[in-house]
Amino acid sequence: MIELKHLKTLTVLRTTGSLTATANNLCLTQSALSHQLKDLEQRLGNPLFLRKTRPVRFTAEGKVLLALADNVLPTIQAAEQELVSCRHQTTGRLQIAIECHSCFQWLMPALKQYQVLWPDVDIDFSSGFSFEPIPALAKGELDLVITSDIQPRHEIHYEPLFDFEMCLIVAPQSALAFKSHIVAADLADQTLLSYPIQRNRLDIVKHFLQPAGIEPLAWKQADNSLMLIQMVSAGMGVAALPNWAVDNFVHQGLIVSKPLGKGLWRRLFAGVRASEQKHHYLEAFFATAKQQCQQHLQGIKTV
């Protein structure tokens, strides 16, 4: 029945003392203002002020609404100011989880540059191995998740960072090293090395093996990219990693990189709560991460 515009109108009318001045103050025509007030009075069943008095004199009902306005409007104004300050704040928290575990290669230099400009943002990391990061992000337990495995949710904003190609790395002496590209059936007799996360969350499983109905001969796990690369180089199995993460080791001759099918391209995102995506310190993180990736990673595509 009572809307905020009604309360604002009555407070302006109390200040100006006249309908004409109130209409001018609110950028309304006198007809529109009269219609708004009469509509409210009809809802309440009583007049709110006495016409043809100068300044206007409020009825008991009008005084009740003015008292309400004096309580409500300052509270709303304070909340609006706080929301604006949240967007412009220079302090904050970034509790980060990384599902793309090769990303430390570019993320740490990016964070070093970011902290020079935003020293009052507190940064920490949570392991992405032992829990589901996106639900934790939605609940406020995390503030940012680096991932290529997006789970669409209305409360989560996914900021695209760059596109990259997932490649299969094999030992130089492997028979797969002499193929032009890898098909899913090639992995049926291979040991697939991966990070210690659920298999159905791995890009090579979701987007390459499962569609073809192929299961590797065996699985082994390693905690980080360097260990995976060393195990592949020693002939202990094969692994799927981003092209930019293995480029240096390929040039050293330690491993061979092969495309998966016609090329398995994925997009990396920074996931944050949608209600916070416009915070300046988060927008600055997005910009810094994109800049660092474009400058230092080989074989990626900007988005």
C-alpha positions in Angstrom: 0.0 0.0 0.0 2.7 2.5 1.0 5.7 2.9 -1.4 9.0 4.6 -0.9 8.1 7.3 -3.4 5.1 8.2 -1.2 7.3 8.7 1.8 9.8 10.8 -0.2 7.0 12.9 -1.6 5.6 13.7 1.8 9.0 14.7 3.2 9.6 17.1 0.3 6.1 18.5 0.7 6.8 19.1 4.4 10.0 20.9 3.5 8.7 23.1 0.6 5.2 23.7 2.0 3.5 23.8 -1.4 2.5 21.3 -4.1 4.0 23.5 -6.8 7.5 23.5 -5.2 7.2 19.8 -4.4 6.4 19.0 -8.1 9.4 21.0 -9.2 11.7 19.4 -6.7 10.7 15.9 -7.7 10.7 16.7 -11.4 7.0 15.9 -11.7 4.1 17.7 -13.3 1.6 19.0 -10.9 -0.9 16.7 -12.4 1.3 13.6 -11.8 2.0 14.7 -8.2 -1.7 15.3 -7.5 -2.6 11.9 -9.0 0.1 10.2 -6.8 -1.2 11.8 -3.6 -4.9 11.2 -4.4 -4.1 7.5 -5.2 -2.5 7.1 -1.8 -5.3 8.9 0.0 -7.8 6.7 -1.6 -5.9 3.6 -0.5 -5.8 4.9 3.1 -9.4 6.2 3.0 -8.4 9.6 4.5 -6.7 12.8 3.4 -3.0 13.3 4.3 -3.0 17.1 4.4 -5.3 20.1 4.2 -5.5 21.7 0.8 -5.4 25.4 0.3 -3.3 26.1 3.4 0.1 27.6 3.2 2.2 26.0 4.3 0.3 22.8 4.0 -1.0 21.3 7.2 -0.8 17.5 7.7 -3.6 15.4 9.1 -3.0 12.8 11.7 -2.6 10.2 9.0 -0.1 12.4 7.2 1.9 12.8 10.4 2.0 9.0 10.9 3.5 8.6 7.4 6.0 11.4 8.0 7.2 9.7 11.2 7.5 6.5 9.2 9.5 8.3 6.5 11.9 9.8 9.1 12.6 6.3 10.3 12.8 4.5 7.1 14.4 6.8 4.5 17.6 7.5 6.4 18.1 3.8 6.9 17.7 3.2 3.2 20.0 6.0 2.3 22.7 4.6 4.6 22.4 1.2 3.0 22.6 2.7 -0.5 25.8 4.6 0.5 27.3 1.5 2.0 26.6 -0.4 -1.3 28.3 2.3 -3.3 31.3 2.2 -0.9 31.5 -1.6 -1.3 32.0 -1.2 -5.0 34.8 1.4 -4.5 36.5 -0.2 -1.5 40.3 -0.8 -1.6 40.3 -3.4 1.0 38.9 -7.0 0.8 39.6 -10.7 1.0 40.5 -13.1 -1.8 40.3 -16.7 -0.5 41.2 -18.5 -3.7 40.8 -22.0 -4.9 42.4 -23.3 -8.1 40.9 -26.1 -10.1 43.3 -25.6 -12.9 46.3 -26.8 -10.9 48.8 -25.8 -13.6 47.7 -22.2 -13.2 50.2 -21.5 -10.4 52.7 -21.0 -13.3 51.0 -17.7 -14.3 48.9 -16.9 -11.2 51.8 -16.2 -8.8 53.4 -13.6 -11.0 50.0 -12.0 -11.6 49.3 -11.9 -7.8 52.7 -10.4 -7.2 51.9 -7.5 -9.6 48.3 -7.2 -8.2 49.5 -6.8 -4.6 51.7 -3.9 -5.5 48.6 -2.0 -6.6 46.2 -3.5 -4.0 48.3 -4.0 -0.9 45.2 -4.0 1.5 43.6 -7.0 -0.1 44.2 -10.1 2.0 45.0 -13.1 -0.3 45.1 -16.8 0.7 44.6 -20.2 -0.9 42.4 -23.2 -0.3 43.1 -26.6 -1.9 40.8 -27.5 -4.8 41.5 -31.2 -4.4 39.5 -32.0 -1.3 36.1 -30.2 -1.8 33.8 -28.7 -4.4 34.9 -25.1 -4.8 31.8 -23.6 -6.6 29.4 -24.5 -3.8 31.9 -23.2 -1.3 32.2 -19.9 -3.3 28.4 -19.5 -3.2 28.3 -20.0 0.6 31.0 -17.4 1.1 33.7 -19.8 2.2 35.7 -18.8 -0.9 36.0 -15.5 -2.8 37.4 -16.6 -6.2 37.8 -19.9 -8.0 40.0 -20.4 -11.0 38.3 -23.1 -13.1 37.5 -24.4 -16.6 34.7 -26.5 -15.3 31.9 -24.0 -14.8 28.7 -24.9 -13.0 26.0 -22.4 -14.1 24.4 -20.8 -11.0 22.6 -17.5 -10.9 24.6 -16.3 -7.9 28.0 -17.0 -9.5 29.7 -14.8 -12.2 32.3 -16.4 -14.4 34.8 -13.9 -15.8 36.5 -15.4 -18.9 40.3 -15.1 -18.8 41.6 -17.0 -21.9 41.3 -20.1 -24.1 43.9 -22.8 -24.0 44.4 -26.2 -25.6 44.6 -29.4 -23.6 47.3 -31.7 -25.0 48.4 -35.2 -24.3 52.0 -35.4 -23.2 53.9 -38.7 -23.7 57.5 -39.9 -23.3 59.8 -39.4 -26.3 60.2 -43.2 -26.7 56.4 -43.8 -26.6 54.7 -45.1 -29.8 52.2 -42.3 -29.3 55.0 -39.8 -29.8 55.0 -40.6 -33.5 51.3 -40.1 -34.1 50.0 -36.8 -35.7 47.3 -36.6 -33.1 45.6 -38.7 -30.4 42.3 -40.4 -30.7 40.4 -41.7 -27.6 41.1 -45.4 -28.5 44.8 -44.7 -28.2 44.4 -44.4 -24.5 42.7 -47.8 -23.9 46.0 -49.5 -23.2 47.7 -46.5 -21.4 48.1 -45.5 -17.8 46.6 -42.0 -17.4 48.3 -39.7 -14.9 46.2 -37.0 -13.3 45.8 -34.7 -10.3 44.0 -36.3 -7.3 40.5 -35.0 -8.1 37.4 -36.8 -9.2 37.9 -38.3 -12.6 34.6 -37.0 -14.0 35.9 -33.5 -13.4 38.9 -33.9 -15.6 38.7 -32.2 -19.0 40.2 -35.2 -20.8 37.6 -37.5 -19.3 34.5 -35.2 -19.7 35.3 -33.9 -23.2 37.4 -36.7 -24.8 37.2 -40.1 -23.3 33.6 -40.3 -22.1 32.0 -39.2 -25.4 34.0 -42.1 -27.1 33.2 -44.6 -24.3 36.9 -45.2 -23.6 38.4 -46.1 -20.3 42.2 -46.0 -19.8 44.0 -49.2 -18.8 45.1 -47.8 -15.4 45.2 -44.5 -13.4 47.9 -42.9 -11.3 47.8 -39.6 -9.5 50.3 -36.9 -8.7 49.9 -33.7 -6.7 51.4 -31.2 -9.1 52.3 -30.5 -12.7 56.0 -31.0 -12.4 55.6 -34.4 -10.9 53.2 -35.4 -13.7 55.7 -34.2 -16.3 58.6 -36.1 -14.6 56.5 -39.3 -14.4 55.5 -39.0 -18.1 59.2 -38.4 -19.1 60.1 -41.6 -17.2 57.6 -43.6 -19.2 55.2 -44.2 -16.3 52.2 -43.1 -18.2 50.6 -40.2 -20.2 48.9 -37.0 -19.0 46.7 -34.2 -20.3 47.9 -30.7 -19.5 47.5 -27.2 -20.9 49.7 -26.4 -23.9 51.3 -23.5 -22.1 52.2 -25.6 -19.0 54.3 -28.1 -21.0 55.9 -25.9 -23.7 59.3 -25.5 -22.0 59.6 -29.2 -21.2 58.7 -30.1 -24.9 61.5 -27.8 -26.1 63.9 -29.5 -23.8 63.1 -32.9 -25.3 61.9 -34.3 -22.0 58.3 -35.0 -23.3 56.3 -34.9 -26.5 53.0 -33.0 -26.8 50.2 -34.2 -29.1 46.8 -32.7 -29.9 43.7 -34.5 -28.6 41.6 -35.2 -31.6 41.2 -32.1 -33.7 42.2 -30.0 -30.7 40.6 -29.9 -27.2 40.2 -26.2 -26.4 38.9 -25.1 -23.1 38.2 -21.7 -21.5 39.6 -20.6 -18.2 37.4 -18.5 -15.9 37.6 -16.7 -12.6 34.4 -17.4 -10.7 33.2 -14.9 -8.1 29.9 -14.2 -6.4 27.7 -12.2 -8.9 26.8 -9.7 -6.2 30.5 -8.7 -5.9 31.7 -8.9 -9.5 31.8 -5.1 -9.8 33.9 -4.5 -6.7 36.9 -2.6 -7.9 39.5 -4.9 -6.3 38.0 -7.8 -8.2 37.8 -6.0 -11.5 41.5 -5.1 -11.0 42.3 -8.8 -10.4 40.5 -9.8 -13.6 42.5 -7.1 -15.6 45.8 -8.0 -14.0 45.3 -11.8 -14.6 44.4 -11.2 -18.3 47.3 -8.9 -18.9 49.8 -11.4 -17.3 48.5 -14.3 -19.3 48.6 -12.5 -22.6 52.2 -11.3 -22.0 53.7 -14.6 -20.7 51.7 -17.6 -21.9 52.4 -19.2 -25.3 49.6 -20.7 -27.4 46.6 -19.2 -25.6 43.8 -17.2 -27.2 42.4 -14.0 -25.7 38.7 -13.7 -25.0 
